[in-house]
Amino acid sequence: MSTADHGVQAFIGIGANLGEPEAQVRDAFDRLAQELPQTRLTGRSRLFRNPPMGPQDQPDYVNAVARLHTRLEPLDLLAGLQAIECACGRKRDGSRWGPRLLDLDLLLFGEQSLDLPGLQVPHAGIAERDFVVLPLLELAPGLQIPGAGPLEGLARRFDGAGLIPIAEPEANVAAAEGRR
């Protein structure tokens, strides 16, 4: 049975640390709601400010997680995410953990484990990143991470000290869905 038959729940990590990161993350939520075919935004975490994961000589990041219901196949969803990044000025230069205008990562795609050229799901390193695990916990506390176990167990590893909430969760995504 293909994804197109019923759709799956997918989670997207959102991050930015150049320009106006908070505005860019909010814009990314809107774009996820409006620009991906066969896809609905069904949840948003709070926005968090946190230090960069890689080189420290760059601005802090603003991170969040979006929950989607999609009928797209994984590689089609990834292509849509990369098109949004590109439309927002992201230029892929092959560098890892550097400054970004916008970074959209496909974290989870249903209960699938995928290792495809250009796509690994669950996202590599998901279990070690508090700026992914804690926002994800807001959206899906009972979630099981394929190969890593219960999300609640992963979250206990983090004290959240490096994350500074800068916005409350959006309890209602109807406004975003209404613009579709």
SULGI-V331602 format. One record per pair of residues at least 12 apart in sequence whose ideal C-beta (glycine too) atoms are under 7 Angstrom apart, sorted by the first residue. I is the first residue (numbers start at 1). J is the second residue. Records with the same first field share a line. If there is no record, write none. Layout:
I=J ; J
This chain:
3=71 ; 72 ; 73
4=71
7=69 ; 70 ; 71
8=70 ; 109 ; 110
9=67 ; 69 ; 110
10=68 ; 70 ; 77 ; 106 ; 108 ; 109
11=65 ; 67 ; 107 ; 108 ; 136
12=32 ; 65 ; 66 ; 68 ; 81 ; 104 ; 105 ; 106 ; 107
13=63 ; 65 ; 105 ; 107 ; 123 ; 132
14=28 ; 63 ; 64 ; 65 ; 66 ; 104
15=61 ; 62 ; 63 ; 100 ; 103
16=61 ; 62 ; 100 ; 101 ; 102 ; 103
17=52 ; 58 ; 59 ; 60 ; 61 ; 62 ; 99 ; 100
18=59 ; 99 ; 100 ; 101
19=101
21=61 ; 62
22=47 ; 62 ; 166
24=88 ; 101 ; 102
25=47 ; 62 ; 64
28=84 ; 102 ; 104
29=41 ; 44 ; 66 ; 176
30=176
31=84
32=66 ; 68
33=173 ; 176 ; 177 ; 179 ; 180
34=179 ; 180
35=84
36=70 ; 72 ; 80
38=70 ; 71 ; 72
39=68 ; 70 ; 72
40=68 ; 69 ; 177
41=66 ; 68 ; 173 ; 176 ; 177
42=67 ; 68 ; 69 ; 173
43=66 ; 67 ; 139 ; 173
44=64 ; 66 ; 169 ; 170 ; 173
45=64 ; 65 ; 135 ; 138 ; 139 ; 169
46=64 ; 135 ; 138 ; 165 ; 167 ; 168 ; 169
47=62 ; 64 ; 166 ; 167
48=63 ; 64 ; 131 ; 135 ; 163 ; 164 ; 165 ; 166
49=62 ; 164 ; 166
50=63 ; 131 ; 162 ; 163 ; 164
51=162
52=97
53=97
54=96 ; 97 ; 98
55=97 ; 98
58=98 ; 99
59=99
62=166
63=131 ; 135
64=135
65=132 ; 135 ; 136 ; 139
67=139 ; 140
74=109 ; 114 ; 119 ; 121
75=116 ; 119
77=106
78=106 ; 119
81=104 ; 106
84=104
85=102 ; 104
88=101 ; 102
89=101
90=102
105=123
106=119 ; 121 ; 123
107=122 ; 123 ; 126 ; 132
108=121 ; 122
109=121
111=146
113=146 ; 147
122=145 ; 146 ; 147 ; 148
126=145 ; 148
127=145 ; 148 ; 154
130=158 ; 160 ; 162 ; 163
131=163
133=151 ; 154 ; 155 ; 158
134=155 ; 158 ; 160 ; 163
136=151
137=151 ; 155
138=169
